Amino acid sequence: MSFWAALFILTTGFIATFIDSIVGGGGLISLPALLALNIPPQMALGTNKLASSVGAAVSAGTFWKAGKVDRALVIKLAPLSLTASVMGAWTVSHMPPVMLQPLILLFLCAVTVSVIRRHEWGAVSTYRKEKKGKLVFMALMAFLIAFGDGFMGPGTGTFLLFCFLSAGFDFVTAAGNSRVLNLISNAGALATFLIHGNVLFLYGLIMAAGMAAGGYFGSRTAISRGNAFVRILFIGITTILLLKVGIGWIIKGWN
């Protein structure tokens, strides 16, 4: 690996996890960066999981120490996220990810419109622990999103954040909850990729160094800047995700 290639993945790793720690979507930067170095798709997915697991660990730890995580809730959801991510990583070798793109496109539309229209979302926490319906909803969503994390990766952190917002959490706590579950799903998927030999350690560890720094500074920024800042960035990232998935789907449909 050349010096410039190492600098490239180190820098993109920092930027990706800085954004990912706040609103998700960092995989839109890190995964294409690895693919740009002519790494095969499955190897790029596994290598990205190695690096993003490190970034997620630093970010989740920062939110956890700051008290911006509903610890009881994420502990309940953790086994589902772990199981689903392993299933998703196993499935990626048997089913092309493009099959999920129409569903992702529809969900992104709903996410973006909902957050823009509902200005009160995420301003303050309205989550009530005693409502079992919300717990069932979050358990189902955590499973599906973690499966998607193992299957494709990019964008799933944003979906997790939306899940917690819709349950009544404020933006910062929703981000903290998302990072902890994202760490767990990353670890499950990474284990599967390691078993199948789909990880390039040199690339992954260099990117991981950038992601560790990005994870720390991103989570600290979210905590210090507060809910209004996270909301604006969230709308921006979901819009970019929507455009990327939509344009990619249209282009593949024409070919």
N, C-alpha and C positions, 0 to 999 in steps of 0.2 A: 504494500500500500504506500502511495506517495504521501509526502507531507501535506499537499493541498487536499488530497482526498480525506485525510484524517482531520484536517481543520474544517473541511466542509461538513462532515458528519458530526463533529463536535459542536459546531455552531448551530446547525439545524436541530440537533438534539436539545440544546439549551432553549431555543426559540419555541420548539414544539411543546416541551413540557412546561415552560412558563405559561403558555396559553392553556394547555391541557389541565394544569393545576387549578385554573380559575373556572373555566367553562367547558372543558373537554375539547375534542377536535384536533388535538395535537398530532394524531396519527396522519392527518392530511398533509403534514409537513415531513415528518420523520420517515414514513413508509416510502413516499415518492423519492426522497433523498437517497435511500438505499437502492431503490430500483434504478435510479439514474446512474448508479455505479455498476450497472449490468449484473446485479445479483438476481438469481432466479426468484420468482414470486414467493414460493413456499419458504425458501431460505430467508428472503427479506422479511416475511411475516414472523418467522421464528426469531431472527436477529433483532427485529424491532421489539418483540416481546421481552427479550432479555434486557434491552436498554430501558424500555418503558417500565418494567418492573422495578428497576432501581429508582427511576424518577418518581414513580407512584409511591414507593416506600418512604422517600424523603418528604414528599408532599403530604401524604397521609399522616405521617408522624408529626409534622408541623401543625396541621389542623387539630390533631388529637391533643397535643400538648396545650394548645390555645383554648381547648374546651369547645371547639366548633364542630363536634361530632356527637350525634345521638348514639352513644356507645351501646346501650341495651338493644336498640333497633338493628344496628349493623351486625351485631353478634348473632342475632336471630337470622338475618338474611345471608350471612357469610357462607353457610354450607350449600345453599342453593346456588350462589354465585360460583363457588368452586366447582360443583358438579357440572353446571351448565357450561362453563368455560372449557372444561376438559372435553365435553361432548362436542362443542363447537369446533375446537382445534382438531379433533379426530375427523369431523365431518368435512373439513375443508379439503381433505385429500380425496373425497368421494363425490363432492358436488361443487360445481362452479359457483362462486360467490355472486355472479351476475344474476342468478335466479332470484336473489333477495332484493335487487335494486328497485323494482316497482314498489314493494312494500316500504322500503326505506324512504323513497321519494314521498309517498303519501304521508308517512309519519312525520317527516321533516316539515312538510307544509302545515300540518296540524300544530306542531310544536311552535313554529315561527309565528303563525297567526294568533295562537292562544296567548303567547307572552306579550306580543305587541298590543293586543286588544285589552288584556287584563292588567292594567297598570298596578293594581294592588298586589299582584302576585310577587312574592319574595321580599316585599318591603318589611314585613314583620312576620314572625312565626305564628301560625294559627293551628299548628299540628297538635292533635289531642291523642295521647297514647291509648286511651280507652276505646277508641273506635276500631273495632276489629275489621270492619270492611276495608279501611285504609291499609291495614296490615296485610290483608289478603291481596289487595291490589298491588302493593309494593313487592310482595313476595313473588307474585306472578311476573311483574315487570322486571324484577331483578334477575329472575331465571332467564327470561327471554333475552334481555340485554346482555347478560353474561355469555349466553350462547352465541350471540352476535359478536361479542368481543373475541371469543375464541375462534370464531368463524372468519371474521374479516378484520376487526380491530378498530380502524378509524371511525370516529363519530359516536362510539358507544358511551363515552364519558358524558357527552352532551345529552344523550337520551336518559342516562341515569340522573343527571341534574334535573331534567324536566320531570322525571318521575317523582323526585322528592319535592319539587316545587308544587306539583299538582296535589301532593298530600298535605301541603300547608307549611312547609319549612321556608324560612327566609333563604335568600340567595347564598349567603356565606355558609350557613350550616348545611344547606343542600350540597354545596360544593365539597364540604368536608366529608359528608356521608358518601358522596360519589367517589371521592378519592380512595377511601378505605375499601369500598366494594370493588373498585377498579383494580386496586392492588391485589386483592384476592383472586379476581378473575384472571388477571395477568399471570399470576403465579401458577394457576391451574393450567392455563393454556401453554405457558412456557414449559412446564414439566412434560406435556405431551409432545411439543416440538423437539425437546431435548431427546426424548426416547426415540424419535424418528430421525434424529441426526440433522434437523433442519435449523441449526444455529451456527453462525460464523462468529466465534468468540472475539476475535480481534476487533472486528467492526462493531460488534455489540458492546464491548467494554469501553471502547472510545466514545461511542455515542452515549453510553450510560453515564460517563463522567459529565458530559454536557447536560444530560437530563437530570442528574442529581442537583446540579446548581440551579437549573431552571425550575425544578420542583420546589426547591426551597424559596427562591425569590418570588415565584408565582403565587404560592400559597400565602406568603407574607404580604404580598401586594393585595390579594383578595381580602385578607383579614383587616388590613389597615385602611383600604379605600372604601370598603363597605358594600352594601347591597346595591346601591344605585350604579356604581361602577361595574359590578359584576353583571347587572341586568343589561347594560348597554353592550358590553362585550359579548354576552350570551346571544343577543339578537344578531350581532354582526357575524358570529361564528356559525349560527344556524342558517343564516342567509347564504354564507359561503358554501356550507355543506350542501344546501339545497341546490345551488347552482352547479356545483361539481358533480353531484350524483345525477341531476337532471340532464346536463349536457353530455356526460359520459354515457348515459342510457340512450339518448337520442343518437349519438354518434355510432354506438354499437348496433343500433337498430337499422341504421342506413347501410352498414357494411355487410 
